[in-house]
């Protein structure tokens, strides 16, 4: 279940499970005929009883290898999926930035996509209009903002999505691997904006494989392993243990 009974910015998960059923992929028509059409779908148990509370104002990084459940947890908090089992309560409005181009339409212009995405993220049309210039300037896309999104590079699309997300005044910002995009100057601007959001009491839940970004942004790190919370604590010790295991070294006592 999901709801908004908690204080804005608070995330609370109890016994959270997410199971995906993936249809069997037949490589050829011959394989389909030989195997028959009754092959059972592959079952992926992405989250296995996750208990997690994120307080308002925290910046929490999720660590873990591919398939550990990080992106699934972000997608549940961002209301992309529903839990298979357990309870998830999210207090307040969420701005998810989970996938390149999510919420955008390739045939619409940059301006039209800002208007569309802003409304999807909970702004009124008037609020979008009031923030339009600021969104365009932050994304550094003034010269391309009137052309279709399909002409944008992947980096330009990510910059636009990030800019819309951080201008929505959402209570919770959920970000998957796009904390820093573009050149070094633009990356610094992204980090500065994240710091502003932290100071204003916004909650941030994010995934990054760049440990320098994790240590720079996070006030807390949660390490997921096989769909479970393996370690949860201050950034430095959790990152240290994670890197020690990733490199096959024994963890320090």
C-alpha positions in Angstrom: 0.0 0.0 0.0 1.1 3.6 -0.5 -0.2 6.8 1.1 0.6 10.2 2.4 -0.3 10.0 6.0 3.2 10.7 7.2 4.8 14.1 7.5 5.9 15.5 4.2 9.3 14.1 3.1 9.1 11.0 5.2 9.4 7.5 3.6 8.5 4.4 5.6 8.7 0.8 4.3 7.8 -2.3 6.3 8.3 -5.8 5.0 8.5 -4.5 1.4 8.6 -7.2 -1.3 8.6 -6.7 -5.1 8.3 -9.6 -7.5 8.4 -9.3 -11.2 7.2 -12.0 -13.6 9.1 -11.8 -16.9 7.6 -13.7 -19.8 9.9 -16.3 -21.4 11.7 -15.0 -24.4 11.7 -17.4 -27.4 14.6 -16.8 -29.7 13.0 -18.3 -32.7 9.6 -19.7 -33.9 11.2 -23.2 -33.9 12.0 -22.7 -30.2 8.4 -21.7 -29.5 7.1 -24.8 -31.3 9.5 -27.2 -29.6 9.1 -25.7 -26.1 5.4 -25.1 -26.4 3.6 -21.9 -25.3 3.2 -22.9 -21.7 6.7 -22.1 -20.4 6.3 -20.4 -17.0 7.5 -16.8 -16.8 10.8 -16.1 -15.0 10.2 -14.8 -11.5 12.5 -12.1 -10.1 12.3 -11.4 -6.4 13.7 -7.8 -6.5 13.0 -6.8 -2.9 12.8 -9.3 0.0 11.3 -7.8 3.1 12.9 -4.4 3.2 12.4 -2.3 6.3 13.5 1.3 5.9 12.6 4.7 7.3 13.9 7.9 5.7 13.3 11.0 7.8 12.4 14.4 6.3 15.5 16.3 5.3 17.8 13.2 4.9 19.9 12.6 1.8 20.1 8.9 1.5 22.2 7.0 -1.1 21.4 3.5 -2.1 24.4 1.3 -2.8 24.5 -2.2 -4.2 25.5 -4.3 -7.2 23.3 -4.5 -10.3 20.2 -6.5 -9.4 20.4 -5.7 -5.7 17.0 -3.8 -5.7 18.2 -0.2 -5.7 16.3 1.0 -8.8 13.2 -1.1 -7.8 13.1 0.6 -4.4 13.4 4.1 -6.1 10.6 3.2 -8.5 8.3 2.1 -5.6 8.9 5.4 -3.8 8.4 7.3 -7.1 5.0 5.5 -7.5 6.1 3.8 -10.7 5.4 0.3 -9.3 3.3 -1.0 -6.5 4.7 -3.3 -3.8 3.9 -7.0 -4.2 3.8 -7.4 -0.4 4.3 -5.1 2.6 3.6 -1.5 3.3 5.1 1.6 1.8 4.0 5.1 2.9 5.4 8.2 1.3 4.6 11.6 2.8 4.3 14.4 0.4 4.9 15.0 -3.3 7.7 13.1 -5.1 9.7 14.3 -8.1 11.2 11.1 -9.6 14.1 11.3 -12.1 14.6 7.6 -12.8 14.9 7.1 -16.5 16.1 9.2 -19.4 13.2 10.8 -21.1 10.6 9.5 -18.6 7.6 11.8 -18.8 8.9 13.4 -22.0 7.5 13.1 -25.6 10.0 13.1 -28.4 7.8 14.9 -30.8 7.1 17.8 -28.4 9.4 20.8 -28.1 11.5 21.4 -25.0 9.0 24.0 -23.8 6.1 21.7 -24.4 7.9 18.9 -22.5 8.6 21.2 -19.6 4.8 22.1 -19.4 3.9 18.4 -19.7 6.4 17.1 -17.2 5.8 19.9 -14.7 2.1 19.1 -14.6 2.9 15.3 -14.2 5.1 16.2 -11.2 2.3 18.1 -9.5 2.6 21.8 -10.7 -0.3 23.8 -12.0 0.0 25.3 -15.5 0.4 28.7 -13.8 3.3 27.5 -11.7 5.0 25.9 -14.7 4.7 29.2 -16.6 6.1 31.1 -13.6 9.2 28.8 -13.5 9.6 28.3 -17.2 12.5 30.7 -17.7 14.4 29.5 -14.6 14.0 25.8 -15.8 15.3 26.7 -19.2 18.2 28.8 -17.9 19.3 26.1 -15.4 19.3 23.4 -18.2 21.3 25.7 -20.4 19.0 24.9 -23.4 17.8 28.3 -24.5 18.9 27.9 -28.1 17.2 24.4 -28.4 14.1 24.9 -26.3 11.8 25.4 -29.3 12.8 22.3 -31.2 11.5 18.7 -30.8 13.0 16.6 -28.0 14.1 13.9 -30.5 16.8 16.3 -31.7 18.3 16.5 -28.2 21.3 14.5 -27.1 20.9 12.1 -24.2 22.8 14.6 -22.0 20.5 17.5 -23.0 17.5 15.4 -22.2 18.9 14.5 -18.8 19.7 18.2 -18.1 16.2 19.2 -18.9 14.7 16.4 -16.8 16.9 17.3 -13.8 16.1 21.0 -14.2 12.3 20.4 -14.2 12.6 18.0 -11.2 14.5 20.4 -9.0 12.2 23.3 -9.8 9.0 21.6 -8.7 9.3 22.2 -4.9 8.6 18.5 -4.3 9.0 17.2 -0.8 11.1 14.2 -2.0 13.5 14.0 -4.9 14.2 10.5 -6.2 17.2 10.3 -8.6 18.8 7.3 -10.3 22.3 7.8 -11.6 21.8 11.3 -12.9 23.0 13.5 -10.1 25.8 15.1 -12.2 25.4 15.5 -15.9 27.1 17.6 -18.5 30.5 19.3 -18.2 32.3 20.1 -15.0 30.7 23.5 -14.6 27.2 22.1 -15.1 27.9 19.3 -12.6 28.9 21.8 -10.0 25.7 23.7 -10.6 23.8 20.4 -10.1 25.6 19.8 -6.8 25.0 23.3 -5.6 21.2 22.9 -6.3 21.2 19.6 -4.4 22.8 21.4 -1.4 20.1 24.1 -1.6 17.4 21.4 -1.5 19.1 19.8 1.5 19.3 23.1 3.4 15.6 23.7 2.7 14.7 20.4 4.3 13.9 18.4 1.2 14.4 14.6 1.3 16.6 13.1 -1.3 16.8 9.4 -2.2 19.4 8.5 -4.9 21.5 5.9 -6.5 25.0 6.5 -7.8 27.9 4.3 -8.6 30.3 7.3 -8.1 31.5 7.0 -4.5 32.8 10.6 -4.5 29.2 11.7 -5.3 27.8 9.5 -2.6 30.2 10.9 0.0 29.6 14.5 -1.2 25.8 14.4 -1.1 24.6 11.7 1.3 24.0 12.1 5.0 23.3 8.4 5.2 24.0 5.3 3.0 21.9 2.1 2.7 23.6 -0.9 1.2 21.2 -3.3 -0.5 22.2 -6.9 -1.2 20.0 -9.5 -2.8 17.0 -7.4 -2.2 17.6 -6.8 1.5 19.1 -4.1 3.6 22.7 -5.3 4.3 24.1 -2.2 6.0 22.7 1.1 7.0 24.6 4.0 8.5 26.9 7.0 8.1 28.3 7.4 4.6 32.1 6.7 5.2 31.9 3.4 7.0 29.2 1.9 4.7 31.1 3.0 1.6 34.3 1.6 3.0 32.8 -1.8 3.7 31.1 -1.8 0.3 34.3 -1.1 -1.6 36.2 -3.7 0.4 33.7 -6.3 -0.6 33.5 -5.1 -4.2 37.3 -5.5 -4.4 37.4 -8.9 -2.7 39.2 -7.6 0.4 38.3 -8.5 3.9 36.4 -5.8 5.7 38.2 -3.9 8.4 37.0 -4.9 11.9 
